[in-house]
């Protein structure tokens, strides 16, 4: 098992998980969002190919449109 931190909370994932798997695990697939891993932005195109590593720290922000 891998232990990572997502938005300040510890989570466990299985070995071999990718950023796409992490997003599915936290239930935010297909939304407009930004992902940062260890203070570096992860591009949407690389979610499926970017491995999650033990000890990684993620910040995931869901983008909301609107305003006046």
C-alpha positions in Angstrom: 0.0 0.0 0.0 1.0 3.6 -0.7 0.3 6.4 1.7 -0.2 9.8 0.2 -1.5 13.1 1.4 -4.4 14.7 -0.5 -5.5 18.2 0.5 -4.1 17.7 3.9 -5.6 14.2 4.5 -3.8 10.9 4.5 -5.1 8.3 2.0 -3.9 4.8 1.1 -3.8 3.5 -2.5 -2.6 0.2 -4.0 0.9 -0.1 -5.5 0.9 0.9 -9.2 -1.8 3.6 -8.9 -1.7 6.6 -11.1 -3.0 10.1 -10.6 -6.1 9.1 -12.6 -6.6 6.2 -10.1 -6.2 8.7 -7.2 -8.8 11.0 -8.7 -11.2 8.2 -9.2 -10.7 7.1 -5.6 -11.6 10.5 -4.3 -14.6 10.6 -6.7 -13.8 13.6 -8.9 -13.5 12.1 -12.3 -14.2 14.2 -15.4 -14.5 17.5 -13.6 -12.5 20.7 -14.4 -9.7 20.5 -11.9 -6.1 21.3 -11.2 -3.7 18.7 -9.6 -0.4 19.5 -8.0 2.0 16.8 -6.9 4.8 17.7 -4.6 4.3 21.4 -5.6 4.5 20.7 -9.3 1.4 20.9 -11.6 0.4 17.6 -13.2 -1.0 18.1 -16.7 -4.4 16.5 -17.5 -2.8 14.6 -20.4 -0.5 12.8 -18.0 -3.0 11.7 -15.2 -3.1 8.1 -16.6 0.7 7.9 -16.9 1.9 9.6 -13.8 2.6 7.1 -11.0 1.6 7.8 -7.4 4.6 7.3 -5.1 4.6 6.6 -1.4 4.8 9.9 0.5 3.6 12.1 -2.4 1.7 15.3 -1.4 -1.2 16.3 -3.6 -3.4 19.4 -3.8 -6.5 18.9 -5.9 -8.7 21.9 -6.7 -12.0 21.7 -8.5 -12.6 24.7 -10.7 -15.9 26.4 -10.5 -17.2 28.8 -13.2 -19.5 31.7 -12.7 -19.5 35.1 -11.2 -20.8 38.4 -12.2 
